[in-house]
Amino acid sequence: MIGKLTGRVDYKAADHVLLDVGGVGYTVHCSDRTLASLPGPGQAAALYTELLVREDLLQLFGFPTPYEREWHRLLISVQGVGSKASMAILGTLGPEGVARAIAIGDWAAVKAAQGVGPKLAQRVVNELKDKAPGVMALGGTMGQAAGTLAADALIDTGAAPVAPAPGPARAPSGAAQADALSALTNLGYGPSDAARAVAEASGSDPEAEATALIRAALRLLAPKD
């Protein structure tokens, strides 16, 4: 299994990048969001990867963080969601946006992805709403792991050492959500309720730190008069 590639960008196409790793070129399919975050030709980049294996096809899909890759794995577990649809959803919403949409039941946000109809969007939300808290809870440790990606991109690729920028920069948001979710579950709130409150709080302030998310989520979880 190829889990991660670090090398030099040969070129970027509409839906993939050719990554030169030690003289071997790997075609890695990426979302629009990920492709936009990658540096230009000749510069260093790194991607976490997922290998799709079929009888007549081998395809690599690339992600800027392991957290986003985990969401991809969860999305394609839903009947009717293939790799193409998953990449469209992640490209439209990003991993934190996917987590938020599923946690609060916002299937319309999922439907905004190209090629995803209302029935499929509703199925994604309904099937993954109970699994979302578990993946959100992984955001902190996965965000820390993603921090190594930039350092690994500074290898001797024969190119200027430039790390992929916007991808890993999103990790703190996932880490803050994970910390807030952990705190709320430790206080006795159910995982689904805690995930929904954290997702709503994060939607109001995407840059909020864990402490601010916890306070906002507690206000949302407070009994209404």
N, C-alpha and C positions, 0 to 999 in steps of 0.2 A: 504493500500500500504506500502510495506517495502522499505524504501528509503535509509537506511544505516544500516550496521551491524558492531559492534565493539566487538571483543572477542578474543579467543585464537585459533591458528591454530592447528587442530587435525592432519591433514595430507594433502599433496598436491598430486593430481593425474595428469594425462596427460592433462585434460581439465577443472579441477575444484579443488576447495579447500573445505575441510570440516571445517567450522568455529564454534567453541563451544562458544555460547553466553548464559551465565548463566545456563549451563547444557543442553541447547538445541542445537543440531547440525544442521547447515544449509549447504546444498550443494550449493555452489555458482560457477557457470561456469565463467571462466575468459579466457582472451587471453593469449598466451604464454608470452607476454611481462609483463602482470600483474602478472602472476604466478611467473615469475622469480624475480619480485620485492618484493614479499612477504617474510617475515621471515620464519624460520623453525618451525617445530612442537613444541608446548608448548609456543610459543612466541605470543605477542599481535599483532593484525592487525585490520585494519578497511577498509571497502569497501563501496562505494556508490553502490546502487543496483537498478536493473530494473527487475520487475516481468513480465514474459511472461505467459499469461493465455490462455489456450486452453481447449476444452471440455475434452480432455483426458490427459492433461499435465499441470503441473505448474513448471516453471523453473526460478531460480534466476540467474541473470548475474551481475558480479561485476566489478567495475571500481575504480581506485585509486583516481580519481578526478571527480567532477560534470561536468567539461568541457568535459572530455572524454565520460561520460554518455550522454551528450547532443548530441555529434556527433553520438553516437550509435543510439539514437532516430531518428536522421535525416537520417542516412543511411538506417535504416529498413523501412523508409517511401517510399523508392524507390522500385518499383515493381521488384520482383525477388531477392531482397536482404533480406534474413532472418537473424536471430540472428547469425547463424553460419558464414555466409559470412561477416557480420558486424564485428564480433570478429576477423575474419581472417584479414580483412582490417586494423582494429585498431592495431592488434598485429604486423602487418608488418610495418605500417607507424607511429603509434602513433597519437594522436589527432592533434598535430601541423603539422605532415606530411600529414595527410588527408586534413586539411585546406589548406595547401600549394598546394597539388596536384589538388584539386578542383578549387581553385582560379586561378591557371595558366593554367588549362585545361590539366593537365598531366595525361591522363587516363592510360598511360603505367605504371605509378607508382601504380595506383590502381590495375591494372591487375597483378601486382607482388604478390598479396595476393593469397594464396592457394585456389583453387576452383572458382576463379573469372576469367571469360573469357573476351575477348576483347569487345564483345557487351555489356555485363553487366557493365564493367568498363566505357565504353563510356556513357552508360545511367546514371550511378552515377554522372559523371562529368556534363553532360548536364542538368540533373534535379536539381542538387544542386548548380550550379554555382551562381545562383541569391540569394540563401539562405545562402551561405557560409559567406558573410560579417556580417550578423546578429549574427551568432554563434561565429564568430571570435571576434566580439565586446563584447561578454559576457565573453571572456576569462579572463579579468582582475578581475571582481568581483568573478567569479567562482574560479580563482586562489587563491584569498584571502580566500574564503570559505574553499578551500582544506587545507589551513594552519591549520585549526582547527582539521583536521583529525588526524594529528600526536599527538596532545595534547589529543584527545579523546582516542587514543590507550593506553594511560598511565593510564588505569583504573585497578581496582583490579580484574584481571582475574585469579589470582592464578598462574600467570606466570611472567617471567621477562618482564618489560615494554619496549618493543622494537617497535618502530614505523615502518611502511612500508616505505622504503627509496626511491628508485628511482622514484616511482609514483609521489608524491607531488613535488619532486624536479624539475619536468618539468614545474610546474606552472608559474615560472617567465617568461618563453618564451611566454606562452599564454598571460600573462599580458602585456608584452612589445608589442606584436602584437596588442592587443586590444587598448592600449594607442596610438600607432602609427596610427592605423586605425581611431580612434576618431579624432586625430589631423588633418589628411588628409581630412576627410569628413567636418570638421569645416572650412577648407581652401577652400572648394567648390568642391572638387573632388567627382565624383560619387562613390557610395559604391563598385561597381564591379571593377572599375579601381583602387581604393585605395586598395582593398583587394588583387588584383593581384600584385600590386607593393610591398605591404608589404610582401606577400608570397614569391616573388622573392628575396627580400632583406633578409628575414629571412633564405631562403635556402642558401644564400651565407655566412651568419654568424649566425648560430643558437643561439649563446650565446649573440647576440647584445642586448643592452638596447634600450629602446624606442627612445631616441634621435638619436642614430645611425641608427635605422630603418627608422625614419622619413627622415633623410638626404639622405639615400640610396634610399628610395622610391621616394623622390622628384626628384632625378637624373633620375630615370627610367621614371617618368611621364613628365619630361621636353620635350618640342617639339624637335623633331629630325630635324636637318638641311638637 
